[in-house]
Amino acid sequence: MGIERFKPPTDSADVKTEQASKPFAKKIETADVAEHEKMLSSQLNEAELAFAQLKYNQQPTDSQAAFADVLQKYTPIISSFKDDLYESLPRSASDTGPRVQAMLAEVKMKINQMYDTAEPEESLAAIQQYIAKFESNRQPAKHDNRIGFLYYNELDPMRTERGNIGFLKKAGFHDYDEALEIHMEEKFKNQETGFSGQEIKRVFGELAKVIVDKHPQRQAVMGTSWLMDHPIFQRLGFKTIEGDEDPYANYTTSSAWMQLVDKDGQLDQKRFEQAMATGELPYKVKTGYIPTEDFLRRYLPPEAKGDIMLKQVNPDWAERQKRFNAEASKIRNEWDSQASSRTIDVESFIARYPLIAETIEGAGVKDAFVAGLKKAAEQGWTLKELGSHDVFPKELDQLMDDYNNRDKYIDKKVVIE
């Protein structure tokens, strides 16, 4: 079912459109989960395009953005293109970022051309077909750490994206505290067990045992989803920080649009109409968290409770790591400012940074590290440019990390009742 363009409403009090009042999508009738997911993705793209057109038409006439810019701001379509482009290029290459931006600009230009030049009833359908070509090459995500309807991953506290260390600090955690991030699979993929209270308790109980056995250093369980704005997750013990929301994440995160899907994996017409009427999705994307000890008290099975040995970041290690990071930043700035001269004396340069010097010595990589920097000095490379060349042994970074993290954690005994 194609999408027809619609005109902006003439009455500002009634933003519903003829498009939104029509049956939006045919019922998906297939027992094949992969095929169901593919068809649902197409229907969600259709909903996203209709929503973007609504936002496009609501712009002031004297300051209109191009359709692709509105699409980028209010849907996950452009960010998904960007992810696909990054996946198609080597991440280590120094020019990958600029190449992706240039390719993304071409994608947006193509979308704008289709929107501006196609017949009104064909423009969004043409864009949807264009999107489908990209999606046909997209590999399905693989999730290794699964427990029932839930899968999880470890959050690296050195990352700075929304949802990890920055959020944890706002929630009262410390520098370098780590979290376990959870994700919920769509309900229609779990028809046998669903998301009943009993099943949630069972899955969270299994996750609690995994934390004790494999991830005792994780200080929180957290997730970023529209579900964290739903009362059920408040009842499950998760907290959010008000005012921390990124308003555009409410639209540009693919999972946000899953709130328009019912438990059977069908696009819900009433929820879609509500979004079109209000110009907003019903729930906001929020990051929720629950401290690990609270999670264990709630969900660790009774037979596993008692004295539990968890871990926490060693304060002495954290202090050294801050100084190490400061040195790493300084060495990068100093090197890059001198690189073009091709006259850097590598040994004396490293000697000015005692923690860097200690680390490469202790990790047993001094000779390889010095040789790599000498090569960079001869070529006039910045450290970023050095990273795009296979100069260092592949194991060098890991050996340095192992040395730096050798005393990262200390034991923390807690009583879980």
C-alpha positions as CSV (number, residue, x, y, z in Angstrom):
1,M,0.0,0.0,0.0
2,G,1.7,3.2,-1.1
3,I,1.8,6.5,0.7
4,E,0.1,9.5,-0.8
5,R,1.2,13.0,0.0
6,F,-1.1,14.9,2.1
7,K,-1.6,18.7,2.6
8,P,-0.9,20.4,5.9
9,P,-4.2,20.7,7.9
10,T,-5.9,24.0,7.6
11,D,-7.2,23.9,11.2
12,S,-4.2,23.9,13.6
13,A,-6.4,22.2,16.2
14,D,-7.0,19.2,14.0
15,V,-3.7,17.8,12.7
16,K,-5.1,14.5,11.6
17,T,-4.9,13.9,7.9
18,E,-6.8,11.9,5.5
19,Q,-3.8,9.6,5.2
20,A,-3.7,8.9,8.9
21,S,-7.4,8.0,9.0
22,K,-7.0,5.3,6.3
23,P,-6.2,1.7,7.2
24,F,-2.4,2.1,7.1
25,A,-1.1,-1.4,6.5
26,K,-2.3,-4.8,5.6
27,K,-2.1,-7.5,8.3
28,I,1.1,-9.5,8.1
29,E,0.2,-13.1,7.7
30,T,3.3,-15.3,7.7
31,A,4.6,-17.9,10.2
32,D,8.2,-17.1,9.1
33,V,9.7,-14.7,11.6
34,A,12.4,-13.4,9.3
35,E,9.8,-12.7,6.6
36,H,7.5,-11.1,9.1
37,E,10.3,-8.8,10.3
38,K,11.1,-7.8,6.7
39,M,7.5,-6.9,6.0
40,L,7.1,-5.1,9.3
41,S,10.3,-3.1,8.6
42,S,8.7,-1.9,5.3
43,Q,5.6,-0.9,7.0
44,L,7.5,1.1,9.7
45,N,9.5,2.8,6.9
46,E,6.1,3.8,5.4
47,A,5.0,5.2,8.8
48,E,8.3,7.0,9.3
49,L,8.0,8.7,5.8
50,A,4.5,9.8,6.5
51,F,5.5,11.2,9.8
52,A,8.4,13.0,8.2
53,Q,6.1,14.5,5.6
54,L,3.8,15.7,8.4
55,K,6.8,17.5,10.0
56,Y,8.0,18.8,6.7
57,N,4.6,20.4,6.0
58,Q,4.4,21.9,9.4
59,Q,7.5,24.0,8.9
60,P,7.2,27.8,8.6
61,T,7.2,28.7,5.0
62,D,10.0,31.2,5.4
63,S,12.5,28.7,6.9
64,Q,11.9,25.3,5.3
65,A,14.5,22.6,5.5
66,A,14.9,20.1,2.7
67,F,12.8,16.9,3.0
68,A,15.9,14.7,3.6
69,D,17.0,17.0,6.5
70,V,13.5,16.6,8.1
71,L,13.8,12.8,7.5
72,Q,17.1,12.8,9.3
73,K,15.7,14.8,12.3
74,Y,12.5,12.9,12.8
75,T,13.2,9.3,11.7
76,P,15.9,6.7,11.9
77,I,16.1,6.3,8.1
78,I,19.1,8.5,7.5
79,S,21.1,7.3,10.5
80,S,20.5,3.7,9.3
81,F,21.9,4.7,5.9
82,K,24.9,6.1,7.8
83,D,25.4,2.9,9.7
84,D,25.3,0.9,6.5
85,L,27.9,3.1,4.9
86,Y,30.2,2.8,7.8
87,E,29.8,-1.0,7.7
88,S,30.8,-1.0,4.0
89,L,34.2,0.8,4.7
90,P,37.2,0.0,6.8
91,R,36.8,1.7,10.2
92,S,40.6,2.1,10.6
93,A,41.1,4.2,7.5
94,S,41.7,7.9,8.3
95,D,39.4,9.0,5.5
96,T,36.4,6.8,6.4
97,G,34.5,9.5,8.2
98,P,34.8,12.1,5.4
99,R,33.9,9.4,2.8
100,V,30.8,8.4,4.8
101,Q,29.7,12.1,5.1
102,A,30.2,12.6,1.3
103,M,28.3,9.4,0.5
104,L,25.5,10.4,2.9
105,A,25.2,13.8,1.2
106,E,24.7,12.0,-2.1
107,V,22.0,9.8,-0.5
108,K,20.2,12.9,0.9
109,M,20.5,14.7,-2.4
110,K,18.9,11.7,-4.2
111,I,16.0,11.6,-1.6
112,N,15.4,15.3,-2.1
113,Q,15.3,14.9,-5.9
114,M,12.8,12.1,-5.6
115,Y,10.7,14.1,-3.2
116,D,10.7,17.3,-5.3
117,T,10.4,15.8,-8.8
118,A,8.1,12.8,-8.5
119,E,4.4,13.0,-8.9
120,P,2.7,13.7,-5.5
121,E,1.3,10.2,-5.1
122,E,4.6,8.5,-6.2
123,S,7.3,10.5,-4.3
124,L,7.2,8.7,-0.9
125,A,6.7,5.3,-2.6
126,A,9.9,6.0,-4.7
127,I,11.8,6.9,-1.6
128,Q,10.6,3.8,0.2
129,Q,11.8,1.6,-2.7
130,Y,15.2,3.4,-2.5
131,I,15.3,2.6,1.2
132,A,14.4,-1.1,0.5
133,K,17.4,-1.5,-1.8
134,F,19.7,-0.5,1.1
135,E,17.9,-2.8,3.5
136,S,18.1,-5.8,1.2
137,N,21.9,-5.8,1.8
138,R,21.7,-5.3,5.5
139,Q,22.8,-8.3,7.6
140,P,20.6,-9.3,10.5
141,A,22.1,-8.4,13.9
142,K,23.6,-11.3,15.9
143,H,23.1,-11.4,19.6
144,D,25.3,-13.9,21.4
145,N,24.4,-13.0,25.0
146,R,20.8,-14.1,25.1
147,I,18.4,-15.0,27.9
148,G,14.8,-15.6,26.7
149,F,13.5,-12.4,25.2
150,L,16.5,-10.4,26.5
151,Y,20.0,-9.9,25.2
152,Y,22.8,-7.9,26.8
153,N,26.2,-6.4,26.2
154,E,28.9,-4.9,28.3
155,L,29.3,-1.1,28.2
156,D,32.8,0.2,27.9
157,P,33.1,3.1,30.3
158,M,35.7,4.8,28.1
159,R,33.0,5.4,25.5
160,T,31.3,8.8,25.6
161,E,28.0,8.2,23.7
162,R,24.7,8.8,25.5
163,G,23.7,6.0,27.8
164,N,27.0,4.9,29.4
165,I,29.6,6.7,31.5
166,G,28.1,10.2,31.1
167,F,24.7,8.9,32.2
168,L,26.1,6.8,35.0
169,K,27.9,9.9,36.5
170,K,24.6,11.8,36.4
171,A,23.0,8.9,38.2
172,G,25.7,9.1,41.0
173,F,28.1,6.5,39.9
174,H,31.9,7.0,39.7
175,D,34.4,7.5,36.9
176,Y,35.1,4.1,35.2
177,D,32.1,2.4,36.7
178,E,30.7,-0.1,34.2
179,A,27.3,-1.3,33.3
180,L,25.5,-4.1,31.7
181,E,23.1,-2.9,28.9
182,I,20.0,-4.9,28.2
183,H,17.8,-5.0,25.1
184,M,14.3,-6.5,24.7
185,E,13.4,-8.5,21.7
186,E,10.1,-7.8,20.0
187,K,7.2,-9.6,21.6
188,F,6.0,-11.2,18.4
189,K,9.3,-13.1,18.2
190,N,8.6,-14.7,21.6
191,Q,5.1,-16.0,21.2
192,E,5.7,-19.1,23.3
193,T,6.7,-17.2,26.5
194,G,5.7,-13.6,25.8
195,F,6.6,-10.9,28.4
196,S,4.4,-12.2,31.3
197,G,5.4,-11.2,34.8
198,Q,6.5,-14.7,35.5
199,E,8.7,-14.8,32.4
200,I,10.3,-11.4,33.2
201,K,11.0,-12.6,36.7
202,R,12.6,-15.8,35.3
203,V,14.7,-13.9,32.7
204,F,15.9,-11.3,35.2
205,G,16.7,-14.0,37.7
206,E,18.9,-15.7,35.1
207,L,20.6,-12.4,34.3
208,A,21.2,-11.8,38.0
209,K,23.1,-15.2,38.2
210,V,25.1,-14.2,35.1
211,I,26.1,-10.9,36.7
212,V,27.4,-12.7,39.9
213,D,29.2,-15.4,37.9
214,K,30.6,-13.4,34.9
215,H,30.2,-9.7,35.5
216,P,30.6,-8.9,39.2
217,Q,32.3,-5.6,38.3
218,R,29.2,-4.2,36.6
219,Q,27.7,-1.5,38.8
220,A,24.4,-1.1,37.1
221,V,21.9,-2.8,34.7
222,M,20.6,-0.2,32.2
223,G,18.9,0.2,28.9
224,T,18.0,2.9,26.5
225,S,14.5,2.5,25.0
226,W,11.0,3.9,24.9
227,L,10.2,1.1,27.3
228,M,12.0,3.0,30.0
229,D,9.3,5.6,29.7
230,H,6.6,3.0,30.3
231,P,5.2,2.5,33.9
232,I,6.0,-1.2,33.8
233,F,9.8,-0.6,33.9
234,Q,9.3,1.8,36.9
235,R,7.5,-1.1,38.6
236,L,10.5,-3.3,37.7
237,G,12.8,-1.1,39.7
238,F,14.4,1.0,36.9
239,K,15.0,4.7,37.4
240,T,15.5,7.5,34.9
241,I,17.0,10.9,35.1
242,E,14.5,13.6,34.1
243,G,15.8,16.2,31.7
244,D,18.4,13.8,30.3
245,E,16.4,13.0,27.2
246,D,17.7,13.7,23.8
247,P,14.5,15.0,22.1
248,Y,15.5,13.8,18.6
249,A,16.5,10.3,19.9
250,N,12.7,9.9,20.4
251,Y,12.6,9.6,16.6
252,T,16.0,8.7,15.3
253,T,16.4,5.5,17.3
254,S,15.0,2.5,15.3
255,S,13.7,0.8,18.4
256,A,11.6,3.9,19.2
257,W,9.2,3.2,16.4
258,M,8.6,-0.3,17.7
259,Q,6.1,1.3,20.1
260,L,3.8,1.5,17.1
261,V,3.8,-2.3,16.9
262,D,1.4,-4.5,18.9
263,K,2.2,-7.7,20.6
264,D,1.5,-9.7,17.5
265,G,4.0,-7.8,15.4
266,Q,1.3,-5.8,13.5
267,L,1.5,-2.0,13.0
268,D,-1.1,-0.5,15.3
269,Q,-3.3,1.9,13.3
270,K,-4.6,3.7,16.4
271,R,-1.1,4.4,17.7
272,F,0.0,5.6,14.3
273,E,-3.0,7.9,14.2
274,Q,-2.1,9.2,17.6
275,A,1.4,10.0,16.5
276,M,0.2,11.8,13.4
277,A,-2.4,13.7,15.5
278,T,0.0,14.9,18.2
279,G,3.2,15.1,16.1
280,E,4.9,12.9,18.7
281,L,5.5,9.2,19.4
282,P,3.5,8.2,22.5
283,Y,6.6,7.3,24.6
284,K,9.9,9.1,24.9
285,V,13.3,7.3,24.5
286,K,14.9,7.3,28.0
287,T,17.9,5.6,29.6
288,G,16.9,3.7,32.7
289,Y,19.1,2.1,35.3
290,I,19.0,0.0,38.4
291,P,22.1,-0.4,40.6
292,T,23.5,-4.0,40.5
293,E,22.9,-4.6,44.2
294,D,19.3,-3.5,44.0
295,F,18.9,-5.7,40.9
296,L,20.3,-8.7,42.7
297,R,18.0,-8.1,45.8
298,R,15.0,-8.0,43.5
299,Y,15.8,-10.8,41.1
300,L,18.5,-13.2,42.3
301,P,16.8,-16.5,43.1
302,P,16.4,-17.2,46.8
303,E,18.8,-20.2,46.7
304,A,21.5,-18.0,45.3
305,K,21.2,-15.2,47.8
306,G,23.5,-14.6,50.8
307,D,27.1,-13.4,50.9
308,I,28.1,-12.4,47.4
309,M,31.5,-11.3,46.2
310,L,31.2,-8.5,43.7
311,K,33.9,-6.2,42.4
312,Q,34.5,-2.4,42.2
313,V,37.0,-0.2,40.5
314,N,40.2,0.2,42.5
315,P,40.5,3.9,43.5
316,D,44.3,3.8,43.1
317,W,43.9,2.4,39.6
318,A,41.3,5.1,38.7
319,E,43.7,7.8,39.8
320,R,46.5,6.4,37.7
321,Q,44.2,6.0,34.8
322,K,43.2,9.6,34.9
323,R,46.8,10.6,34.8
324,F,47.5,8.1,32.0
325,N,44.7,9.5,29.9
326,A,45.9,13.0,30.4
327,E,49.4,12.0,29.2
328,A,47.9,10.2,26.2
329,S,46.0,13.4,25.3
330,K,49.1,15.6,25.7
331,I,51.3,13.2,23.7
332,R,48.8,13.2,20.8
333,N,48.6,17.0,20.7
334,E,52.4,17.5,21.0
335,W,53.2,14.8,18.4
336,D,50.6,16.1,15.9
337,S,51.9,19.6,16.2
338,Q,55.5,18.5,15.3
339,A,54.8,15.6,12.9
340,S,55.2,17.6,9.7
341,S,58.8,18.6,10.7
342,R,59.9,14.9,10.5
343,T,62.6,15.7,13.2
344,I,61.0,14.2,16.3
345,D,63.5,12.3,18.5
346,V,61.3,9.4,19.6
347,E,63.2,8.2,22.6
348,S,63.4,11.6,24.3
349,F,59.8,12.4,23.3
350,I,58.5,9.3,25.1
351,A,60.7,10.0,28.1
352,R,58.7,13.1,28.8
353,Y,55.6,11.0,29.5
354,P,56.5,8.7,32.4
355,L,53.2,6.7,32.6
356,I,53.4,6.0,28.8
357,A,57.0,5.0,29.2
358,E,56.2,2.7,32.1
359,T,53.3,1.1,30.3
360,I,55.2,0.2,27.1
361,E,58.1,-1.2,29.2
362,G,55.8,-3.2,31.6
363,A,53.7,-4.5,28.7
364,G,56.9,-5.7,26.8
365,V,56.1,-3.7,23.7
366,K,58.7,-0.9,24.0
367,D,60.7,-1.9,21.0
368,A,57.6,-2.2,18.7
369,F,56.2,1.0,20.0
370,V,59.4,3.0,19.5
371,A,59.8,1.4,16.0
372,G,56.3,2.4,15.0
373,L,56.7,6.0,16.2
374,K,60.1,6.3,14.3
375,K,58.3,5.2,11.2
376,A,55.6,7.8,11.8
377,A,58.3,10.5,12.4
378,E,60.1,9.6,9.1
379,Q,56.8,9.9,7.2
380,G,55.6,13.0,9.0
381,W,52.4,11.2,10.1
382,T,50.1,12.4,12.8
383,L,49.0,9.7,15.3
384,K,45.6,9.5,13.6
385,E,47.3,8.9,10.3
386,L,49.6,6.4,12.0
387,G,46.5,4.4,13.0
388,S,45.5,3.8,9.4
389,H,48.8,2.0,8.7
390,D,49.7,-1.5,9.8
391,V,52.8,-0.3,11.7
392,F,52.2,-1.7,15.2
393,P,51.7,-5.4,15.9
394,K,48.1,-6.3,16.2
395,E,48.5,-7.4,19.8
396,L,50.2,-4.2,21.0
397,D,47.0,-2.4,22.1
398,Q,45.8,-5.5,24.0
399,L,49.1,-6.0,25.7
400,M,49.1,-2.3,26.9
401,D,45.5,-2.6,28.1
402,D,46.3,-5.8,30.0
403,Y,49.2,-4.1,31.7
404,N,47.2,-1.0,32.6
405,N,44.2,-3.0,33.8
406,R,46.1,-5.5,35.9
407,D,44.8,-4.1,39.2
408,K,41.7,-2.4,38.0
409,Y,39.3,-4.1,40.4
410,I,39.1,-4.9,44.1
411,D,36.7,-7.3,45.8
412,K,33.5,-6.0,47.3
413,K,31.6,-8.3,49.6
414,V,27.8,-7.7,49.8
415,V,24.9,-9.4,51.6
416,I,22.0,-10.0,49.3
417,E,18.8,-10.9,51.2
